[in-house]
């Protein structure tokens, strides 16, 4: 059975207008330290668009109420993102995100 990011890749890749974006979906759960999935890519081998999606997805996951937990306050979410900058998330992108948000 394929992981969700590969299923998403297959769906997006099957739509001719979106095939050039399929790698973003496939690799947005990769980690800068190489411990992500589906391919264990690390650092700059992860497409920058996927690193941006990972960043925004992480912020959304932290600040949105889920069935299993309440949303974290914005300041707590930003602290948690700083803590994983350089391991899970792209450190340069986290720095830029913190300046914008």
MODELLER restraints for C-alpha pairs under 7 A, 6 or more apart:
rsr = mdl.restraints
at = mdl.atoms
rsr.add(forms.Gaussian(group=physical.xy_distance, feature=features.Distance(at['CA:5:A'], at['CA:25:A']), mean=6.09, stdev=0.5))
rsr.add(forms.Gaussian(group=physical.xy_distance, feature=features.Distance(at['CA:5:A'], at['CA:26:A']), mean=4.71, stdev=0.5))
rsr.add(forms.Gaussian(group=physical.xy_distance, feature=features.Distance(at['CA:6:A'], at['CA:26:A']), mean=5.40, stdev=0.5))
rsr.add(forms.Gaussian(group=physical.xy_distance, feature=features.Distance(at['CA:8:A'], at['CA:25:A']), mean=6.26, stdev=0.5))
rsr.add(forms.Gaussian(group=physical.xy_distance, feature=features.Distance(at['CA:8:A'], at['CA:26:A']), mean=6.71, stdev=0.5))
rsr.add(forms.Gaussian(group=physical.xy_distance, feature=features.Distance(at['CA:9:A'], at['CA:22:A']), mean=4.99, stdev=0.5))
rsr.add(forms.Gaussian(group=physical.xy_distance, feature=features.Distance(at['CA:9:A'], at['CA:23:A']), mean=6.64, stdev=0.5))
rsr.add(forms.Gaussian(group=physical.xy_distance, feature=features.Distance(at['CA:9:A'], at['CA:25:A']), mean=5.66, stdev=0.5))
rsr.add(forms.Gaussian(group=physical.xy_distance, feature=features.Distance(at['CA:9:A'], at['CA:26:A']), mean=5.02, stdev=0.5))
rsr.add(forms.Gaussian(group=physical.xy_distance, feature=features.Distance(at['CA:12:A'], at['CA:18:A']), mean=5.89, stdev=0.5))
rsr.add(forms.Gaussian(group=physical.xy_distance, feature=features.Distance(at['CA:12:A'], at['CA:19:A']), mean=6.09, stdev=0.5))
rsr.add(forms.Gaussian(group=physical.xy_distance, feature=features.Distance(at['CA:12:A'], at['CA:22:A']), mean=5.35, stdev=0.5))
rsr.add(forms.Gaussian(group=physical.xy_distance, feature=features.Distance(at['CA:13:A'], at['CA:19:A']), mean=4.37, stdev=0.5))
rsr.add(forms.Gaussian(group=physical.xy_distance, feature=features.Distance(at['CA:13:A'], at['CA:22:A']), mean=5.32, stdev=0.5))
rsr.add(forms.Gaussian(group=physical.xy_distance, feature=features.Distance(at['CA:24:A'], at['CA:47:A']), mean=6.84, stdev=0.5))
rsr.add(forms.Gaussian(group=physical.xy_distance, feature=features.Distance(at['CA:24:A'], at['CA:49:A']), mean=5.83, stdev=0.5))
rsr.add(forms.Gaussian(group=physical.xy_distance, feature=features.Distance(at['CA:24:A'], at['CA:50:A']), mean=4.44, stdev=0.5))
rsr.add(forms.Gaussian(group=physical.xy_distance, feature=features.Distance(at['CA:25:A'], at['CA:50:A']), mean=6.77, stdev=0.5))
rsr.add(forms.Gaussian(group=physical.xy_distance, feature=features.Distance(at['CA:27:A'], at['CA:38:A']), mean=6.98, stdev=0.5))
rsr.add(forms.Gaussian(group=physical.xy_distance, feature=features.Distance(at['CA:27:A'], at['CA:46:A']), mean=6.71, stdev=0.5))
rsr.add(forms.Gaussian(group=physical.xy_distance, feature=features.Distance(at['CA:27:A'], at['CA:50:A']), mean=5.64, stdev=0.5))
rsr.add(forms.Gaussian(group=physical.xy_distance, feature=features.Distance(at['CA:28:A'], at['CA:50:A']), mean=4.42, stdev=0.5))
rsr.add(forms.Gaussian(group=physical.xy_distance, feature=features.Distance(at['CA:28:A'], at['CA:51:A']), mean=6.10, stdev=0.5))
rsr.add(forms.Gaussian(group=physical.xy_distance, feature=features.Distance(at['CA:28:A'], at['CA:53:A']), mean=5.99, stdev=0.5))
rsr.add(forms.Gaussian(group=physical.xy_distance, feature=features.Distance(at['CA:28:A'], at['CA:54:A']), mean=5.00, stdev=0.5))
rsr.add(forms.Gaussian(group=physical.xy_distance, feature=features.Distance(at['CA:29:A'], at['CA:36:A']), mean=5.76, stdev=0.5))
rsr.add(forms.Gaussian(group=physical.xy_distance, feature=features.Distance(at['CA:29:A'], at['CA:37:A']), mean=5.66, stdev=0.5))
rsr.add(forms.Gaussian(group=physical.xy_distance, feature=features.Distance(at['CA:29:A'], at['CA:54:A']), mean=6.42, stdev=0.5))
rsr.add(forms.Gaussian(group=physical.xy_distance, feature=features.Distance(at['CA:30:A'], at['CA:36:A']), mean=3.93, stdev=0.5))
rsr.add(forms.Gaussian(group=physical.xy_distance, feature=features.Distance(at['CA:30:A'], at['CA:37:A']), mean=4.93, stdev=0.5))
rsr.add(forms.Gaussian(group=physical.xy_distance, feature=features.Distance(at['CA:30:A'], at['CA:38:A']), mean=6.89, stdev=0.5))
rsr.add(forms.Gaussian(group=physical.xy_distance, feature=features.Distance(at['CA:30:A'], at['CA:40:A']), mean=6.21, stdev=0.5))
rsr.add(forms.Gaussian(group=physical.xy_distance, feature=features.Distance(at['CA:30:A'], at['CA:41:A']), mean=6.02, stdev=0.5))
rsr.add(forms.Gaussian(group=physical.xy_distance, feature=features.Distance(at['CA:30:A'], at['CA:46:A']), mean=7.00, stdev=0.5))
rsr.add(forms.Gaussian(group=physical.xy_distance, feature=features.Distance(at['CA:31:A'], at['CA:42:A']), mean=6.11, stdev=0.5))
rsr.add(forms.Gaussian(group=physical.xy_distance, feature=features.Distance(at['CA:31:A'], at['CA:87:A']), mean=6.63, stdev=0.5))
rsr.add(forms.Gaussian(group=physical.xy_distance, feature=features.Distance(at['CA:31:A'], at['CA:88:A']), mean=4.56, stdev=0.5))
rsr.add(forms.Gaussian(group=physical.xy_distance, feature=features.Distance(at['CA:31:A'], at['CA:89:A']), mean=6.23, stdev=0.5))
rsr.add(forms.Gaussian(group=physical.xy_distance, feature=features.Distance(at['CA:32:A'], at['CA:42:A']), mean=4.72, stdev=0.5))
rsr.add(forms.Gaussian(group=physical.xy_distance, feature=features.Distance(at['CA:32:A'], at['CA:43:A']), mean=4.51, stdev=0.5))
rsr.add(forms.Gaussian(group=physical.xy_distance, feature=features.Distance(at['CA:32:A'], at['CA:86:A']), mean=6.31, stdev=0.5))
rsr.add(forms.Gaussian(group=physical.xy_distance, feature=features.Distance(at['CA:32:A'], at['CA:87:A']), mean=5.32, stdev=0.5))
rsr.add(forms.Gaussian(group=physical.xy_distance, feature=features.Distance(at['CA:32:A'], at['CA:88:A']), mean=5.31, stdev=0.5))
rsr.add(forms.Gaussian(group=physical.xy_distance, feature=features.Distance(at['CA:32:A'], at['CA:89:A']), mean=5.82, stdev=0.5))
rsr.add(forms.Gaussian(group=physical.xy_distance, feature=features.Distance(at['CA:32:A'], at['CA:90:A']), mean=6.03, stdev=0.5))
rsr.add(forms.Gaussian(group=physical.xy_distance, feature=features.Distance(at['CA:33:A'], at['CA:42:A']), mean=5.39, stdev=0.5))
rsr.add(forms.Gaussian(group=physical.xy_distance, feature=features.Distance(at['CA:33:A'], at['CA:43:A']), mean=6.64, stdev=0.5))
rsr.add(forms.Gaussian(group=physical.xy_distance, feature=features.Distance(at['CA:33:A'], at['CA:87:A']), mean=4.89, stdev=0.5))
rsr.add(forms.Gaussian(group=physical.xy_distance, feature=features.Distance(at['CA:33:A'], at['CA:88:A']), mean=6.39, stdev=0.5))
rsr.add(forms.Gaussian(group=physical.xy_distance, feature=features.Distance(at['CA:34:A'], at['CA:40:A']), mean=4.90, stdev=0.5))
rsr.add(forms.Gaussian(group=physical.xy_distance, feature=features.Distance(at['CA:34:A'], at['CA:41:A']), mean=5.08, stdev=0.5))
rsr.add(forms.Gaussian(group=physical.xy_distance, feature=features.Distance(at['CA:34:A'], at['CA:42:A']), mean=4.04, stdev=0.5))
rsr.add(forms.Gaussian(group=physical.xy_distance, feature=features.Distance(at['CA:51:A'], at['CA:90:A']), mean=6.54, stdev=0.5))
rsr.add(forms.Gaussian(group=physical.xy_distance, feature=features.Distance(at['CA:55:A'], at['CA:89:A']), mean=6.48, stdev=0.5))
rsr.add(forms.Gaussian(group=physical.xy_distance, feature=features.Distance(at['CA:59:A'], at['CA:77:A']), mean=6.68, stdev=0.5))
rsr.add(forms.Gaussian(group=physical.xy_distance, feature=features.Distance(at['CA:62:A'], at['CA:71:A']), mean=6.08, stdev=0.5))
rsr.add(forms.Gaussian(group=physical.xy_distance, feature=features.Distance(at['CA:62:A'], at['CA:72:A']), mean=5.73, stdev=0.5))
rsr.add(forms.Gaussian(group=physical.xy_distance, feature=features.Distance(at['CA:62:A'], at['CA:77:A']), mean=5.77, stdev=0.5))
rsr.add(forms.Gaussian(group=physical.xy_distance, feature=features.Distance(at['CA:63:A'], at['CA:71:A']), mean=4.64, stdev=0.5))
rsr.add(forms.Gaussian(group=physical.xy_distance, feature=features.Distance(at['CA:63:A'], at['CA:72:A']), mean=5.03, stdev=0.5))
rsr.add(forms.Gaussian(group=physical.xy_distance, feature=features.Distance(at['CA:63:A'], at['CA:73:A']), mean=6.40, stdev=0.5))
rsr.add(forms.Gaussian(group=physical.xy_distance, feature=features.Distance(at['CA:63:A'], at['CA:74:A']), mean=6.37, stdev=0.5))
rsr.add(forms.Gaussian(group=physical.xy_distance, feature=features.Distance(at['CA:63:A'], at['CA:77:A']), mean=6.60, stdev=0.5))
rsr.add(forms.Gaussian(group=physical.xy_distance, feature=features.Distance(at['CA:64:A'], at['CA:71:A']), mean=4.61, stdev=0.5))
rsr.add(forms.Gaussian(group=physical.xy_distance, feature=features.Distance(at['CA:65:A'], at['CA:71:A']), mean=4.11, stdev=0.5))
rsr.add(forms.Gaussian(group=physical.xy_distance, feature=features.Distance(at['CA:82:A'], at['CA:94:A']), mean=6.92, stdev=0.5))
rsr.add(forms.Gaussian(group=physical.xy_distance, feature=features.Distance(at['CA:85:A'], at['CA:91:A']), mean=4.50, stdev=0.5))
rsr.add(forms.Gaussian(group=physical.xy_distance, feature=features.Distance(at['CA:85:A'], at['CA:94:A']), mean=6.36, stdev=0.5))
